[in-house]
Amino acid sequence: MAIPKEYDPHEIEEKWQDTWDMSMYHFDWKDETRPQYIIDTPPPYPTGNFHIGNSLNWCYIDFVARYKRMQGFNVMFPQGWDCHGLPTEVKVEEIHGITKNQVPRTEFRKMCEEMTVGNIEKMRATMLRLGFSTDWSNEFITMEPDYYVKTQTSFVRMKNMERLYQSEHPVNWCPRCETAIAFAEVEYDARDTKLNFLHFDKLEIATTRPELLAACVAVAINPEDDRYNEHIGQTVKVPLFGHDVKVIGDKDVDPAFGTGVVMICTFGDKQDVRWWVEHDLPLRKAIDKNGRITEIAGKYAGMTIPECKAAIIEDLKKEGYLYEQKTLDQNVGMCWRCKTPIEILSERQWFVKIDNDEILETADEIQWLPEYMKVRLQNWAGTMEWDWCISRQRIFATPIPVWYCKKCGEVMVAEEEWLPIDPTQEKPPVACKCGSTDFEPEEDVLDTWMDSSLTALHVAGWLTDKEMRNPTQLRPQGHDIIRTWAFYSILRSKALTDKRPWDSILVNGMVLGEDGHKMSKSLGNIISPEEVIAKYSADSFRQWAAVGGSTGSDVMFRWKDVVSASRFFTKMWSIYRFSMSHLEDNISEIVDYKPEELAIIDKWLLSNLNRLIMSVTESLDAYQFDEAYKSIRGFAWETLADNYIELVKSRLYGDDENARKAAQYTLCQAIDALSRMLAPFAPFFAEEMYSRIGEGSVHAQNWPEVDESLISEDIETEGELIKEIAGNVRRYKSESGMALNAPLEKIEVYGTLEDVSDLTGVTNSTVEVIEGEPDFEHVPVNIKPNMGIIGPKFRKQAGAIIKTLTSMDPVEVADIASKGNINITVDGEDIELEPESIVIEKEVISAGRAVDVLDVNGTVVVIVR
């Protein structure tokens, strides 16, 4: 079958995408012969856009999955979809022009599900086009009952274990999303605000939140602050609102900030919460769930927070309470979804207890790649202010399986056998302890992290009829969700199974645009994987992912890197096409036939090839994809194409059958090994390569093994010398204006080379190896005046001096110069020249022949003209 001259990636990639039987990637639950390798794959949010950050992470996962399969592991590379959450609700509201409360819950949920199904299909198509070896037999979708039944079961079990509880407690609240959010969902933004200085009865305070004056429950002073400590224990009136509050002492007050006196509101920030608990202060709610001011604020009730702030500042000025304002830099907590500033409200919510020590101890059992990423988890654990709030005031999420008895107020948690269940649609199948059957359903739903923090257990077979296979082997994820997905997964796996969720966690960085900034619509620097595939190829995109940076680091997308990848495949195709022109007719014989004698340069290539296999294997074992791929690319381009193939062409085209077979065998070994090593990175290209040299798919083959008997430093040294001599001779011919295939009379190598057959072939010249040192005679053949010395010194006489020098016998002049100054007569005048005034050009004579001499890494190579 003819091999096309040009490589068409679009044709080839579509061909193999349509041809591949994806069942070859399925995990075999019954296989006990191979070691398992289960990957706890991140379930992306189904937006319909499998963006470049997802694609980078999935490339990493696919590199690992394909490599481990070829190494003999029973690999599971599952695909999940983390469906629940606010963005879907917001998009559905936007598309249908409604709010979630304007239609029945079931109808709104159905709208969300329909949109999600369509988005999954779009993203699945991109994943297939990128050549990911996903195990679709282990696909999971968190919005489907067969998944969220596990979320509900975990809720019930953790409630029974007293690892989960319901309580009235301050929570982070997003007024825009109208829901509680966990600490891990709070992002921070640096903004300017105003620090307002107020006359506060007998004291003066500074605050950035005057809109919370109605919620003021105390004023705090540092007990060691002599300016104010006499007021501790007294009461003061709150400006505008007139209610009395205590003056308390607390060492956490910073005397250097503002006036050194602070007001405590319920709640302005996390410090207010700490003081509220520690000093057992009353609760005054000034902000409601919708971000509106409550009735306790009197005439300001019903205003938005910004409206209230502006109105109160104006009134404080009018009444003479506000006497100064200063600009202040402030980190503002925001909802990670909609970027609205959060508030802290006291609401009845469900919480999971956090045992930081248990989480950190479990994290120490896990291999972190890179190791320093574990510090992010440790730092996060040290900042937790309260337990994980898991209830959300939304609709499209896993229902909380709870009802409340209307008669006695008893909280009824579902039994496991009732699950899955939606309490808003179904009543409990039993009566309350008090005998009543009249229940109020829990309308809150679970945080979507309650779904996704179970993925490690789910893919390991938890709550199925299959044998439980935890811990899994690998968790690949971005560093931006260490504090959420990694943290919660460790917590839940330990609580529910008393085991770590995975053996290793592989953390990838973010993708940056060519401008060096994180990709975003506002910056206009977003590139989609589909755009790269359309312009170049999926394999080119995958090569960018492989070599873009080391694991854990942020990776910059640059088009020039994709172009470089495309050029490599063009070069590799040229290598492959040339090789197959000498292999394809009798490939089976070449694969099975190992010649008794190999040339030195064959052994040199095989030694380097086995070192490459060893190096790439070590790099992939360490998840250093960039190092692995660069090694493969360097070997293919330089060692194989630029050197080995050039050296053995004469044998491949020659009449010596044994010599040709040795080169064919060696070339076949290299092409076969390269196709296998490229398979994890460039699955389409590698499949096309292997399709003409082996049976079946390259992705069902074994990873190449290192044959250490073929690795030899002595062979490599000799082979390198042959390679360098050939390169130097080619350069000599080029500089001499000769054709590269032009024969030389003879090449003499002074050293110990056992095999010069390939050197003879590549130089098209007789090559003789001579022991010992060459005997050279350097005969002067020309005198070259040094105008830099003669010109400035002799000026008008310079021309006549040069004429005289060039007419003299070079041998005689050289002899005179070797003894001292040179005396000549010009126009009857005696002139004395220093030896530096001339350069004597010499010809090398060996055995009476004029020759050129090359120094090749200390080895003398004589070229007889």
Disulfide bonds with the S-S distance in Angstrom:
none
